[in-house]
Amino acid sequence: AESLCSSDFRFVSAGVSKESRPGLRFKAQVSVVMTFFATIEHKFLPIPEDGRIETVAFLQAAAQVIPFFDALGSTAFMPVKSDINGNISKLTEKHKTNPDKFKTLQDIIESEIAEGSTQAKNSATDALLWLKRGLEFIRVFLQCVLEGEQDLTVAANKAYEESLKRFHGWLVRGIFSLALKAVPYRKDFIAALKGTEEEVQRDMQDFMNVFGPTVDTINDFYKKTGQDSDKSV
C-alpha cells in the first residue's frame, strides 16, 4: 500500500525496597503511566462486515481525539478543534431527533439524500463531510509520525495538503499556515503524548489500526453516494 507520508500502558521499572531486617519479603512498587492513546475511553470500533458505522460510538470516539491538537502545543489549532467540535455537535443533535432511525452514520446521510436536504444549511451531510476531513488530517499526520518523519512541520504540511487545503480559501489557508509553522519538535510531541517513543508509537499504531479504516469507510461512502464536494470556504 502507498505510504501516506512518502516525501496502552507505560510500565515504569518496578522499584523494589528491602527492609534492613532479615526475613522480610521484598516490597514491589509498580508505577503505571498511560499514553494519550491508551487513555482514550471511547475508542473507534472495528468496521463490521456490513460497513455500517454506529453513530453514537463514532461520535464519542471522535470527541476524544480532539485533545490530540493540544499535543501540537499551539493555540493556532483552536479553530480546527472548534470546527471538529461543532460538526460533532451537529451530528449529535441530528441523531437525537430519531435515535432508532439514525443508528448508523450511513442512516443519517441516506435519509438526507432521500429528503434532498444534503445541501441545506447545517445539514448532517455537510457536518460529517468536514468532520471526516479533519479526521483525515489527523490520520495522515500520525501515519507520518509512525513512518519516522522527524520534522513534524513536514508531517503537518503533508497532512494539510492531503486533507483540507484544497477545500480552504485564502483566508482559512492563512490561519492554517500559522498553525503549521507552530508544531513542536518530535521529542516534545512524543512527551506531550505521555510516554517514551516506543510506547507512544505502539499505542498510536493500535489506534491507527481501527481509526484508519474508519476514515476510509466514510470516504468511500461519500464517494459512492456522490456527497464529496470540491467547494471551498
C-alpha positions as CSV (number, residue, x, y, z in Angstrom):
1,A,0.0,0.0,0.0
2,E,1.2,3.5,-0.8
3,S,2.6,5.4,2.1
4,L,0.5,8.3,3.4
5,C,3.7,10.2,4.2
6,S,6.2,9.4,1.5
7,S,8.1,12.8,0.9
8,D,-1.8,1.1,26.4
9,F,0.3,1.3,29.3
10,R,3.6,2.7,30.0
11,F,5.3,0.4,32.5
12,V,8.0,2.0,34.6
13,S,10.6,-0.3,36.1
14,A,9.5,-1.6,39.5
15,G,11.3,0.0,42.4
16,V,12.0,-2.7,45.0
17,S,12.6,-1.8,48.6
18,K,14.0,-4.2,51.2
19,E,13.8,-3.8,54.9
20,S,17.1,-4.0,56.7
21,R,15.8,-6.7,59.0
22,P,16.3,-10.2,57.6
23,G,13.4,-12.5,56.8
24,L,11.1,-9.8,55.4
25,R,9.8,-10.1,51.9
26,F,10.6,-7.6,49.1
27,K,8.0,-4.9,48.6
28,A,7.5,-4.1,44.9
29,Q,6.0,-0.7,43.9
30,V,5.0,-0.5,40.2
31,S,4.2,2.8,38.6
32,V,1.9,2.7,35.6
33,V,1.6,5.6,33.2
34,M,-0.7,5.6,30.2
35,T,-0.1,7.2,26.9
36,F,-2.6,9.6,25.4
37,F,-3.9,6.8,23.0
38,A,-4.2,4.3,25.9
39,T,-6.3,6.7,27.9
40,I,-9.0,7.1,25.3
41,E,-12.1,5.8,26.9
42,H,-14.3,5.6,23.9
43,K,-12.3,4.1,21.1
44,F,-13.3,3.7,17.4
45,L,-14.8,0.3,16.8
46,P,-13.7,-2.1,14.1
47,I,-15.7,-1.8,11.0
48,P,-18.4,-4.5,10.9
49,E,-19.0,-6.7,7.8
50,D,-21.8,-4.6,6.5
51,G,-19.6,-1.4,6.7
52,R,-22.2,0.5,8.8
53,I,-20.6,2.8,11.4
54,E,-22.5,3.1,14.7
55,T,-23.4,6.7,15.2
56,V,-23.0,7.1,19.0
57,A,-19.8,5.1,19.3
58,F,-18.3,7.0,16.4
59,L,-19.1,10.5,17.8
60,Q,-17.9,9.6,21.2
61,A,-14.6,8.4,19.8
62,A,-14.2,11.4,17.6
63,A,-14.7,13.7,20.5
64,Q,-12.0,12.0,22.4
65,V,-9.5,12.5,19.6
66,I,-9.8,16.3,19.8
67,P,-7.2,16.7,22.6
68,F,-4.7,15.4,20.1
69,F,-4.3,19.0,18.9
70,D,-3.2,20.0,22.4
71,A,-0.2,17.8,21.9
72,L,0.7,20.0,19.0
73,G,1.1,22.7,21.6
74,S,-0.3,25.7,19.7
75,T,-3.4,27.8,20.2
76,A,-3.2,28.3,16.4
77,F,-5.1,24.9,16.2
78,M,-8.0,26.2,18.2
79,P,-10.1,26.9,15.0
80,V,-9.6,23.3,13.9
81,K,-10.7,22.0,17.3
82,S,-13.7,24.3,17.3
83,D,-14.7,23.2,13.8
84,I,-14.5,19.5,14.7
85,N,-16.4,20.0,17.9
86,G,-19.1,21.9,16.0
87,N,-19.5,19.2,13.5
88,I,-19.7,16.5,16.2
89,S,-22.4,18.6,17.9
90,K,-24.5,18.9,14.7
91,L,-24.4,15.2,14.1
92,T,-25.2,14.5,17.8
93,E,-28.3,16.8,17.5
94,K,-29.4,15.1,14.3
95,H,-29.1,11.7,15.9
96,K,-31.1,12.8,18.9
97,T,-34.1,13.7,16.6
98,N,-34.6,9.9,15.9
99,P,-32.1,7.6,17.6
100,D,-33.8,4.5,16.3
101,K,-33.7,5.7,12.7
102,F,-30.2,7.1,12.8
103,K,-28.3,4.2,14.4
104,T,-25.5,4.5,11.9
105,L,-23.8,7.4,10.1
106,Q,-25.0,6.0,6.8
107,D,-28.6,6.0,8.1
108,I,-28.3,9.8,8.7
109,I,-26.8,10.6,5.3
110,E,-29.1,8.3,3.3
111,S,-32.0,10.0,5.0
112,E,-30.9,13.4,3.9
113,I,-30.2,12.1,0.4
114,A,-33.8,10.8,0.2
115,E,-35.1,14.1,1.5
116,G,-33.0,16.2,-0.8
117,S,-31.6,18.1,2.2
118,T,-27.9,17.3,1.9
119,Q,-27.1,20.9,0.8
120,A,-29.3,22.5,3.4
121,K,-27.7,24.9,5.9
122,N,-26.2,22.9,8.8
123,S,-27.0,19.6,7.2
124,A,-25.6,16.4,8.9
125,T,-24.1,15.5,5.5
126,D,-22.1,18.7,5.4
127,A,-21.1,18.2,9.1
128,L,-19.8,14.7,8.5
129,L,-18.1,15.9,5.3
130,W,-16.0,18.4,7.3
131,L,-15.6,16.1,10.2
132,K,-14.1,13.4,8.1
133,R,-11.7,15.9,6.5
134,G,-10.5,16.9,10.0
135,L,-10.0,13.3,11.0
136,E,-8.1,12.7,7.7
137,F,-5.7,15.4,8.7
138,I,-5.0,13.6,12.0
139,R,-4.7,10.2,10.2
140,V,-2.1,11.4,7.7
141,F,-0.2,13.3,10.3
142,L,0.0,10.3,12.7
143,Q,1.0,8.0,9.8
144,C,3.9,10.3,9.0
145,V,5.0,10.1,12.7
146,L,4.7,6.3,12.6
147,E,6.8,6.2,9.5
148,G,9.6,8.1,11.2
149,E,9.2,11.6,9.9
150,Q,11.4,13.7,12.3
151,D,10.3,17.1,11.1
152,L,6.7,17.5,12.2
153,T,6.3,20.7,10.2
154,V,6.8,18.4,7.1
155,A,4.2,15.9,8.6
156,A,1.7,18.7,9.3
157,N,2.0,20.2,5.8
158,K,1.7,16.8,4.2
159,A,-1.5,16.1,6.3
160,Y,-3.0,19.5,5.4
161,E,-2.2,19.1,1.7
162,E,-4.0,15.7,1.6
163,S,-7.0,16.5,3.7
164,L,-8.1,20.1,4.0
165,K,-6.1,22.6,1.9
166,R,-7.9,22.2,-1.4
167,F,-11.2,23.0,0.3
168,H,-10.0,26.2,2.0
169,G,-10.0,29.6,0.6
170,W,-7.0,32.0,1.0
171,L,-8.2,33.3,4.4
172,V,-8.6,29.9,6.0
173,R,-5.3,28.8,4.5
174,G,-3.6,31.8,6.1
175,I,-4.9,30.7,9.5
176,F,-3.7,27.2,8.9
177,S,-0.2,28.4,7.8
178,L,0.3,29.9,11.2
179,A,-0.7,26.7,12.9
180,L,1.5,24.5,10.7
181,K,4.6,26.6,11.5
182,A,3.9,26.3,15.2
183,V,4.1,22.5,15.5
184,P,6.6,21.2,18.1
185,Y,9.7,19.2,17.8
186,R,9.1,15.5,17.5
187,K,10.6,14.8,21.0
188,D,8.2,17.4,22.6
189,F,5.2,16.0,20.7
190,I,6.0,12.5,22.0
191,A,6.5,13.8,25.5
192,A,3.1,15.5,25.3
193,L,1.5,12.1,24.5
194,K,2.8,10.8,27.8
195,G,5.3,8.1,27.0
196,T,8.6,7.0,25.5
197,E,9.0,7.0,21.7
198,E,8.5,3.2,21.7
199,E,5.4,3.3,24.0
200,V,3.7,6.1,22.1
201,Q,4.3,4.5,18.7
202,R,3.0,1.2,19.9
203,D,-0.3,2.7,21.2
204,M,-0.5,5.0,18.2
205,Q,-0.3,2.1,15.8
206,D,-3.0,0.2,17.8
207,F,-5.2,3.3,17.5
208,M,-4.5,3.7,13.8
209,N,-5.4,0.1,13.1
210,V,-9.0,1.0,13.7
211,F,-9.1,4.7,13.1
212,G,-7.6,4.5,9.6
213,P,-10.3,2.0,8.3
214,T,-13.0,4.1,9.9
215,V,-11.9,7.2,7.9
216,D,-11.6,5.2,4.7
217,T,-15.1,3.7,5.1
218,I,-16.6,7.2,5.4
219,N,-14.6,8.5,2.5
220,D,-15.7,5.5,0.3
221,F,-19.3,6.1,1.3
222,Y,-19.2,9.7,0.4
223,K,-17.7,8.9,-3.0
224,K,-20.2,6.1,-3.6
225,T,-23.1,8.4,-2.8
226,G,-21.7,11.4,-4.6
227,Q,-21.6,13.6,-1.4
228,D,-18.0,14.7,-1.7
229,S,-17.7,18.3,-2.7
230,D,-14.9,20.5,-4.0
231,K,-16.5,23.6,-2.7
232,S,-14.1,25.8,-0.7
233,V,-14.7,28.0,2.3
